[in-house]
Amino acid sequence: MEHRTESSQAQAEICFQFEALAQRLGLTVLAVHDLGESMLRRGRAFDEAGVVYSLVSWPVVDALLEHDPALVSCLPWRFAVYTRAGVSWLSFQPLQVPADTPPRLQGLLATVEEKLLQLADGLR
């Protein structure tokens, strides 16, 4: 189930703060996908498009890939910032990992999910 949080800030303000807050939480932004800009390049204007951030936590990535390289399928984590009807929203999907993932790795992934929650709280 998606975690969605409303923000009192404008999307541009959130995006301006995003990377610095993510870094303070130990997350690295691998890529930023501005869907509104991409749509404009394709000749389609969309006033309320969003921005999607691809995030990793390198220590967690190292542990996951050391355990099972197939776990790369759950990477990177995505965090969206978008506007609907003039209201800014923050959203991410809870981390999906195989049920047989060892408890130590499940604990690391729970830590990442907690950091994503902290990121959403910090950007509200």
Helices and strands as residue ranges (DSSP letters): E 3-7, H 11-24, E 28-34, H 35-41, E 51-56, H 58-67, G 69-74, E 77-84, E 87-92, H 103-122
